[in-house]
Amino acid sequence: MFEKSSKSYTDLLGKTNRIVEGTTINGDIVSPADFRLDGQLIGNFESKGKIVIGPAGSVKGDIICKNADIEGKFDGKIEVQEILNIKSKAHIKGEVVCGKLSVEPGAEFSASCVMKPHVKSMINNGKSTEEKTA
């Protein structure tokens, strides 16, 4: 009668990965869980969850994720399956592909932007496929 949806282990943990201010990572990050970046990433980031780039955080590279909140600096290509929130202190350069976009007044947004509200880019074992919704 009632079906319980099976939650992934990341939903059950309720934890977020975090890179603190002052830390620099050169390389790629792949994470199934949510991620908060207050340090610097020079490389690519891929997640089935949400990425938050804090006010002191910066990314130079490509990002593929489900949701994103950016308050720091980003330079590269970002693909967000659902909602991209750009805060007032953010500096964005490059390319943006997202489902929905929110830009607060004061943000620096110097990027080409494509919004695809009816197409979801899904991540399956590192391979990207597209699915159209009705």
Rosetta blueprint (number, residue, H / E / L):
1 M L
2 F L
3 E L
4 K L
5 S L
6 S L
7 K L
8 S L
9 Y H
10 T H
11 D H
12 L H
13 L H
14 G L
15 K L
16 T L
17 N E
18 R E
19 I E
20 V L
21 E L
22 G L
23 T L
24 T E
25 I E
26 N E
27 G L
28 D L
29 I E
30 V E
31 S E
32 P L
33 A L
34 D L
35 F E
36 R E
37 L E
38 D L
39 G L
40 Q E
41 L E
42 I E
43 G L
44 N L
45 F E
46 E E
47 S E
48 K L
49 G L
50 K E
51 I E
52 V E
53 I E
54 G L
55 P L
56 A L
57 G L
58 S E
59 V E
60 K E
61 G L
62 D L
63 I E
64 I E
65 C E
66 K L
67 N E
68 A E
69 D E
70 I E
71 E L
72 G L
73 K E
74 F E
75 D E
76 G E
77 K E
78 I E
79 E E
80 V E
81 Q E
82 E E
83 I E
84 L E
85 N E
86 I E
87 K L
88 S L
89 K L
90 A L
91 H E
92 I E
93 K E
94 G E
95 E E
96 V E
97 V E
98 C E
99 G E
100 K E
101 L E
102 S E
103 V E
104 E L
105 P L
106 G L
107 A L
108 E E
109 F E
110 S E
111 A E
112 S E
113 C E
114 V E
115 M E
116 K L
117 P L
118 H L
119 V E
120 K E
121 S E
122 M E
123 I E
124 N E
125 N L
126 G L
127 K E
128 S E
129 T E
130 E E
131 E E
132 K E
133 T L
134 A L
